[in-house]
Amino acid sequence: MPEPEREPEGPQLVDGRSGRTYPLDALRWRGDDGGPLTVSPLPGLAPGDIDGSVRSLWRYRAALPLPGGHPPVSLGEGMTPLVEGEWAGARVRFKLEWFNPTGSFKDRGSSVMVSALAARGVREVVEDSSGNGGSSVAAYCAAAGIGATVLVPEGTSPAKVLQTRAYGARITPVPGGREATAAEALRRAGEVMYAGHNWHPYFLQGTKTLAYELWEDLGFRAPDAVVTVAGAGSTVLGCDLGFSELLAAGRIARLPRLLVAQPAACAPLHAAFRSEPVPEFGPTIAEGTAIRAPVRLPEVVAAVRRSGGDMAAIPEQDIASAVRALASRGLYVEPTSATAAAAIDVFRARGAIRDGETTVVVLTGSGLKATGVLAGLFPADTAT
């Protein structure tokens, strides 16, 4: 009789839609049939597995699927502040992800993704981004000595384009919106390594360190709820990956509820979660979330449902009000980040945020990223 097929040892790349698996390889960024990939679940860490001598997310290297013998490409990302605060009578903790080196949470994913590509000898990449992702990938490519071309939609924030260019990346504006930019990047992917942060499975391995870090921040326990904003949903998926690994390892008792906000002007994830038609898209000051067709839409929706979480669509005026309210607390964030804070009121009214529980609100990016928009929200005092 033929021997039964053996299950492959160690982590693999998995296409959750087709069920196909592939060997773990940083050069593969999607499945043969075009589906997005993730790394199969890894063993969760115990507190003793954390390398306390490392002041970056690489203290969790034991939870990351990178080969040994290759130094990480690190700029000191992670280890961001978790500060207690108040919002309309609710006690929350704000996770200040703009303390990452380029000013946004994207550095978590970029550090791990670029480290994996550098270990495979990649010398040139192309990326598409509306801002924070591009500047982050550009920074880590600069640190690794990798050439980068970043495609950006016309109309991208000048501050973000300037930051990306400062790191030495070649900037190529693409007519049209985010979708046109992504399509052009996919066309070029046949000629040069594609380091698309919304596609690459190693990027999600970086964002999952947010879950491990919150677990450590809170004395090795999970929060009851995590409030975040989503465009493509990498923070949502990273939290799902990290907390799921900790749950499987018996390090936490349950998954935190993932409470996810989108601007009402561009909320395809919210529409899918509610099983509603996607409303007509409009302009939003939360430009980092203006993604009409998220690559991993069903996976993001499934992660929120799996956690017992919820989603909310936030009007533009509420986002603007949240920017001002956060600034009055000393927290200067871009409108994309403020969308999460604006959703606190909605989720509290629905009972998804409860008194006496631990709620973390992730603030993803610095207000310095959006000075043009914020100038309109904070007009100069014209009194004489």
Phi, psi and omega in degrees: 000141178293146178291142177295149179296137179271143174291134179301143178273143176083176183291154178226169167270135186234131169264102185292343181278319181262341184085359181286149177236156181221154175301148180293115185208120183295344180277348177263123183244354172205167181283169182297332180263012175091004181280152177287153184243153169230164173275135179301154185305139179253160178297134177291156182279153162262158179309323181289349179276350181280131178273093184293350179279350184257123180262060176198180178297345181287000169294341178259025185303330180297344179260006184246140187272051179256144179293148176288162177089355178244120179293143179289155171270104188228141173241018180089025182292157182086188181057041182277155184295148170238108188244142179283144180205183182225143179216109179051043178089352179265135174274123180225170172240129179264126175264113190269081185287349177286355174284357173294160192305321181262006175094013177207165180296343185300340181297333177299309181291320182296319181301314182287317180297311182293326175300317180293320179292320178297322179296334177268005175083016179293136183241352183209136179222162170235143182221152174237139186197150172268005178158273189298320180297318181295315180294325179292311179300320179300318181296314183286329173295321177299317180295330182268354184073029180256132176287143183225135169247126182243119177270131183231145175293144172302137181095001176298146181311125180304325181297321180288321178296317179300316180298316180298315180295324181299330179283358177097004179286150173276124183261130176234105175291141181241125177300143181099191185264200183299324183291320178295323179294317179296320180297320178294322178295319179295325177297318181285344184296343176284348183249334183216155182300127180270120178249047181292119186291338177278345182255321194288126183296332179288336176298318178294330175296328175288316182291338179292342179294342174299320179296314179297322182291319176297320176301316178290317179306321187265023177074036178063048169218159181271149170292163175283327181212146174237122178257128180212164174263155180221137168247285171275335175096020183293329176292319178300311182292324177296316177297320178298315179297308185294311181293328177294321176295319179294323178295315180297330180276358180077019182273340174227158185274334182199162176285141171291149175292128177266114183249113196241131181249145169225153172293138181301334181287344179207086189226058180293326178295316179299317180298318179294320179297322180274358184056044181243158174298146178288122179291166179298137182280146177223175178290150178218145176286346177271069191297333181292347180253003187281068180240112186282332183228077181302134183301322185250037184306307182296328179290322178294314179300317180296322180295318179296315179296319181299328182275355187074025186270199186205167177227155180218145175253125191251126178296155182302320183293330178286326176296314179299317179298322180292324175303312182293319181294321177294317179300324178293346176259005181088012183248104185263101187237160174284158183304327177305312179298319184296339178301323178294316180296320179299332182282347180304315181301318181296311184291328177292318179297328180277352182086008179281336171249124189237142178300141178087351177263168178263114180243127177252131177248118184272119176256110199275332188212154184286147173296339178295346178283342189225048186297327180297312179293316184292333176299327177285336179273339179233071182297150179295147177289115183264004181293144179247000000 
